[in-house]
Amino acid sequence: MLQILTVTFPFFALVLCGFIAAHRGMLPMPAIPGLNAFVLFFALPCMLYRFGASTPIAQLLDPSVALTYLLCALVMVGFVVAITMHGRIGWNDASFGALVGAFPNTGFMGVPLLVALLGPKAAGPAIVTILVDMVITTSLCIALSRLDGHDAASAGRAVKNALKGMATNPMPWSILLGAVVSALQIEFPKPVQQTVGLLADAASPVALFTIGAVLARSQIMARAGEAHPVHWVEVVPVAAIKLFLHPLLVLLVGAGAIQLGVPLDRFALTVLVLLAALPSASNVSLLAERFGADNGRIARIILVSTAAAFFTFSGAVALMT
């Protein structure tokens, strides 16, 4: 366990550093979007490209991994929507609560953390899950969120807009470019590789620091009265579902698939379970704000799941490895 904490502690410590820096005013609030932009448009795409380019194409196109993970994501979305829709929580808030309960922080935290724990081979399944969550899970939840007093056409437009947003997101394109380079065995000039390498190396620390800053900003806005008051019963259950039920579901579905003869690699299943044990994705807060959901509730779920994941995720690693 101590060996696991030696690997996981620096990752969560960087999140805490970002939280403290923003909370104490050492990092100005207007600087946080700039950090987000650097990670999203420069550092993280380079990191994902590098992993994609160095991963065998068969791992990036593994239907067993994609379908197993997708089935679990759909079950999670349906379950969280079903148990949280009551009172003031309608389709909009329930859908984004479901997204935050089913979408782990794979890009900003999961890929570098799993590679550090399990080796470069873990990047392949992780990249597959990023594509599933960004293209299918997110689009589904956005469509469901439009059912509050809207018609089916409105939901359809929401899916279209979500897909347009994904098309302008550099992460899937960087993964695709890496896959093409991997398949064709293309080698770029050394100066280009070194530039990409420098940006890729910056992705993990800056992304983790930014997660903490974003969480602090959400808390500050809530205290300033800019967010709706949220009771703990609207937060803790979803965070617990994310950290406990999601990885358990992936483990049971994956183990059942293997028993039925599905060619799902046991190492890939371990990666999927640990990805599901990650805290909620921080970018869901930005989506909730954009579509008018209760961002205070979403931000608190992300904050609680991130704080608790230091212990729960380390425990999951100890059980699975």
Secondary structure, 3 states (H helix, E strand, C coil): CHHHHHHHHHHHHHHHHHHHHHHCCCCCHHHHHHHHHHHHHHHHHHHHHHHHHHCCHHHHCCHHHHHHHHHHHHHHHHHHHHHHCECCECHHHHHHHHHHHHCECHHHHHHHHHHHHHCHHHHHHHHHHHHHHHHHHHHHHHHHHCCCCCCHHHHHHHHHHHHHHHHCCHHHHHHHHHHHHHHHCCCCCHHHHHHHHHHHHHHHHHHHHHHHHHHHHHHHHHHCCCCCCCCHHHCHHHHHHHHHHHHHHHHHHHHHHHHCCCCCCHHHHHHHHHHHCCCECCHHHHHHHHCCCCHHHHHHHHHHHHHHHHHHHHHHHHHHC
